Amino acid sequence: MIPIIAVISLVLGALIALFNWYSILASYRSGRHVSPVPILGGGLLFLGLFGAPETRAYAWGGIVSDYGTIFLIVAIPAMIREAWSTCSVNLAHRFVSEFGGRHDDIRLFKQGKFTIRSEHNPPVTCNKYGALAKTLGFVGTWREESPGFVLEGYRESRILQILESNGNYATREQNYPGDLEFPVDRLDSMKLIKLR
């Protein structure tokens, strides 16, 4: 006889797995990515199949029949590669800027990726509804170009240059939209301190 917990796990796991497979169709129809729920459907299916002696040998099938779990298993190498490319071991250059309650941290990594973290203290208004921005983040690619570095790919066609002159660093941003009422993400004219 199959324990009631195994039946509940099978039913819930099957429902979640069906919704995960439906996320492919929903993504196609809407033109936007609809994320599946990883592990939960496959885990419940595994537990349900493992809970009954008759189906115990096929419990692994619960894991591979859930798109959310398959999606995670396939994505794990890319997630590891992404985490490795932006870890401190691969840090090539680091710049910081402090001005008027704003702290910017620019990190350039060896594989040509960069991250920028901007913190506003106190938070600043970022739209006409009064929403406040405390932390902003940017990710893109960089390259060395005399007399400094060029960062791009972080917002539409914007390009950030980090220029060096006599050991001093400053930023110059190109293609920033000039008609923004709340330019909280502007990276132009920052005086930088090179930490690495």
C-alpha positions in Angstrom: 0.0 0.0 0.0 1.3 3.5 -0.9 1.7 5.8 2.1 -0.5 8.9 2.0 2.6 11.2 2.1 3.9 9.6 -1.1 0.6 10.2 -2.8 0.5 13.9 -1.7 4.1 14.3 -2.8 3.3 12.7 -6.2 0.3 14.9 -6.8 2.0 18.2 -5.7 5.1 17.3 -7.6 3.2 16.5 -10.8 1.2 19.8 -10.6 4.4 21.8 -10.2 6.2 19.8 -13.0 3.2 20.5 -15.3 3.3 24.2 -14.5 7.1 24.2 -15.1 6.6 22.6 -18.6 3.8 25.1 -19.2 6.4 27.9 -18.5 8.0 27.1 -21.9 4.7 27.7 -23.7 4.0 30.8 -21.6 7.4 32.2 -22.5 6.8 31.6 -26.2 3.3 33.1 -26.2 4.2 36.2 -24.2 7.6 36.8 -25.7 9.0 37.2 -22.2 10.9 34.7 -20.1 8.7 32.9 -17.6 10.8 31.2 -15.0 10.2 27.6 -13.9 10.4 26.6 -10.2 13.6 24.5 -9.8 14.0 21.5 -7.5 10.5 21.6 -5.9 8.6 19.7 -8.5 11.3 17.2 -9.2 12.0 16.8 -5.5 8.4 16.1 -4.6 8.1 13.6 -7.5 11.2 11.8 -6.3 9.9 11.6 -2.8 6.5 10.4 -4.0 8.0 7.7 -6.2 10.6 6.7 -3.5 7.9 6.4 -0.9 6.2 3.5 -2.5 8.2 0.2 -2.7 6.7 -0.6 -6.2 8.1 2.6 -7.7 11.2 3.1 -5.7 13.5 1.9 -8.5 12.1 4.7 -10.8 12.4 7.5 -8.2 15.1 9.2 -10.3 12.6 9.6 -13.1 10.8 12.2 -10.9 13.9 14.5 -11.1 14.4 14.3 -14.8 10.7 14.7 -15.6 10.5 18.2 -14.1 11.6 21.0 -16.5 12.4 23.3 -13.6 14.9 20.8 -12.2 16.4 20.1 -15.6 16.7 23.8 -16.2 18.7 24.2 -13.0 20.9 21.2 -13.7 21.7 22.6 -17.2 22.2 26.2 -15.8 24.6 25.2 -12.9 27.8 25.2 -15.1 27.0 28.7 -16.4 26.2 29.9 -12.9 29.5 28.6 -11.6 31.3 30.2 -14.6 29.6 33.5 -13.9 30.4 33.4 -10.2 34.0 32.6 -10.9 34.4 35.4 -13.5 33.4 38.0 -10.9 35.1 36.6 -7.8 37.9 38.5 -6.0 40.6 36.1 -7.3 39.9 37.5 -10.8 39.8 41.1 -9.8 42.1 43.1 -12.1 41.3 46.8 -11.1 39.1 48.4 -8.5 38.1 52.1 -8.2 35.9 53.8 -5.6 34.3 57.2 -5.5 32.7 59.1 -2.6 30.8 62.3 -3.1 27.7 63.9 -1.6 26.3 60.8 0.1 27.0 58.6 -2.9 29.5 55.7 -2.9 30.5 54.0 -6.1 32.5 50.8 -6.3 33.8 49.9 -9.8 35.4 46.5 -10.2 37.1 45.3 -13.5 37.7 41.6 -13.7 40.3 39.7 -15.8 37.8 38.1 -18.2 36.7 41.5 -19.4 33.6 41.8 -17.2 32.9 44.6 -14.8 30.5 45.4 -12.0 29.5 48.8 -10.6 27.6 49.2 -7.3 26.3 52.7 -6.5 24.9 53.4 -3.0 23.0 56.6 -2.1 22.9 57.5 1.6 20.3 58.9 2.1 18.3 57.4 -0.7 17.4 59.7 -3.6 14.2 60.1 -5.6 14.3 58.2 -8.8 10.9 58.8 -10.4 7.9 61.1 -10.4 6.0 58.9 -8.0 8.5 59.5 -5.2 10.2 56.1 -5.3 13.6 56.1 -3.6 16.8 54.5 -4.9 19.3 53.4 -2.4 21.5 50.9 -4.4 22.0 50.6 -8.1 24.0 47.9 -9.9 25.5 47.7 -13.4 27.2 44.8 -15.2 29.0 44.9 -18.6 32.3 44.4 -20.4 35.5 46.5 -20.3 38.7 46.9 -22.3 41.9 48.8 -21.7 42.2 51.8 -24.0 44.7 54.6 -23.6 44.6 56.7 -21.4 42.5 54.3 -19.2 39.6 51.9 -19.6 36.3 51.8 -21.6 33.2 50.2 -20.0 30.1 49.3 -22.1 27.1 47.1 -22.4 25.5 48.2 -19.1 22.7 50.5 -20.3 21.6 50.6 -23.9 24.4 52.5 -25.8 26.0 54.2 -22.8 29.8 54.1 -22.6 31.8 54.9 -19.5 35.4 55.9 -19.8 37.8 55.8 -16.8 40.5 58.3 -17.7 43.9 58.4 -16.1 45.9 61.7 -15.9 49.1 61.9 -13.8 47.9 59.1 -11.5 44.4 60.6 -11.0 41.3 58.9 -12.3 38.0 60.3 -13.4 35.0 59.2 -15.4 33.4 60.4 -18.6 30.1 59.0 -19.7 28.9 59.1 -23.3 25.3 58.6 -24.7 23.6 59.4 -21.3 20.0 60.4 -22.0 19.9 64.2 -21.6 16.2 64.5 -20.9 16.0 62.4 -17.7 14.3 64.2 -14.8 16.0 62.0 -12.2 19.6 61.2 -13.3 20.3 58.9 -10.3 22.3 56.4 -12.4 24.6 59.0 -14.0 28.2 57.9 -13.8 29.8 61.0 -15.4 32.5 63.3 -13.8 33.3 61.0 -10.8 36.7 61.4 -9.2 38.0 57.9 -8.5 40.5 56.4 -6.1 42.3 53.3 -7.5 42.5 50.6 -4.9 43.9 47.9 -7.1 
